Amino acid sequence: MSLLADEVEILRRVPLFQGIEPSRLKLIAFTSQAMRFSVGDTLFHQGDMGDSAYLILSGEVAVLASSPIGDIELARFGRNDIVGEIGILCDIPRTASVRALTDASTLRIGKECLSDMLDAFPSMARVMLREMAMRLNRTSSELVAARAAAALAT
């Protein structure tokens, strides 16, 4: 099986891309760039403009936000997860950095390709919106717990 066919098969199994015809998945795979990161490598930095999203094919990454006391880990993601989509959807600088916790393989999907796919497949946009809402809910819950713990400590 060719590398392109392998990437199409991987994309087919990702929840975000389910229901998209194989020819479109082939286009995503063809226009995307396979990238490998070693432990500690940064996929992108907080503050950079979002020009792509990364589909994690293998390995684990951490989402880190800079703060006055150092980096704060916001989340961890692994196989079949996508990171970096917020910068593309909102056309804003990256809200966090992403660093490889293990050796990781990714598929870098450019802004234009992802935007075109979201326009063509509203179901894909709904899946992405649902995932972002779940992440926001989790982050809000963690913020409430952290503030409650800080209030009890004072």
N, C-alpha and C positions, 0 to 999 in steps of 0.2 A: 504494500500500500504506500502511496506517495505521501510526502509531508503534508501537502495541501489536503489530501483526502483524510489524513489523520486529524488535521485541525478542524475540518468540517464535521467529522464524527464527534470530536470533543465539543464543539459548539452545539451540536444537536442535543447533547445531554445536559446542557446548562439551562436551568429553568427560564432564564431571561430570554433565551432564543428558541424555546419550544414553540412549535406551531409556525415557524418560519420555513418557507420552502427551501430545499437544498441549494437551488441556484443562488439565492440570496446569501445563504450561509457560506457558499463558496466565494462570493464576492467579499464578504467580511474577512474570511481567512486569507484571501489573496491580497487584500489591501492592508492587512494587519502585519505586524512585525513580531516574530517570536523573539523573546528576550529572556536571558538568564541572569539571575542575581545571586551573589554569594551572601552568606551570613553577614549582616551589618551593612550591606549595600542599601542605598536609598533609591527608591523608585522615582520619587519626586519630593520636592521641598515645599513646606508651607510658604505661601506668598507667591510662588510661581504661578503663571497663568496656565489654566487648564487647557491642554491641547490634545489630550488623549485620556482614555480610561484603560485599566489593566485588568484582564481576566486572569485570575490565578489558575494555572494549570496544575501546579504541584508546589508544595511547600507552604510556609506560613509567613504572613506579614503582620506588622503592627502599625496602627494608625496613631501618630504622635502629634500632640499639640504643644507648641512652645509656651512656656510660662516663666514668670520671674524666678521660680524655684527649679526650673529645668523642664525637660520634656515630660509630658503626662501621657500615658498610654490610654487612648480612648477606646480602642477595640482591636481585635485580632481577626484576621480573615485567612481562609485557606482555599483549597480546591473548589473551583466553580464559582467563587465569589468575584465580584467586580469592585474595584476601588478607583477613585478618581473621577467618577461620573458627575459629582456635584459641580465641579469647576466647568464641565462641559455644558451641563444643563442650565446653569445660572450665569455663565459667562463672567465668573468672578475669579479672583486669585484663589489658589488652593487654600483650604481652611485648615489643613494639617499636612504633615509629612507622612510618608509611608516607607517603612524600613523592613528589609527581609530579616526574619527571625531564624530562618533556616535557608538552605539553598532553595531557590524558587525559580520556577519556569512560568513565564507569563506570555500572554498575547496582548500586545499594545494595539488598541483600536483607536484610530484617529477620530478627532472631533467631527469632521465632515461625514465620515462613514456612519458613526453612531447616530448623529443627528438625522441623516437621511433614513436610517432604519427606524428610528422613533416616529418620523413623519409617515413612513409607509406602513408601519405596523402599530396601531394604537394599543393593541394588546401588550406589546413589548413595553410601551410607555407606562401602562397600568402596573405591570409587574415591577418595573423599576421604581415607580412612585410608592407602591406598597412596601417594597424593601426599604426605601428611604424613610417612610413613616415608621416602620418597625424600629429602625436604627434610632430615630429621633425619640421614640417612646422609651427605648432602653436607656438612652443618654439622659433623658429627663428624670427617669426613675433613679438612676445613679446619682444625679445631681441632688435630688431631694434627700436621698440617703446620706450623702456626704455632708450636706448642710445641716441635717438633723444631728449627725455625729459630732460635727464641729460645735453646734449649739450646746450639746450635752457636755462637751469637754470644757466649756468655758464656765 
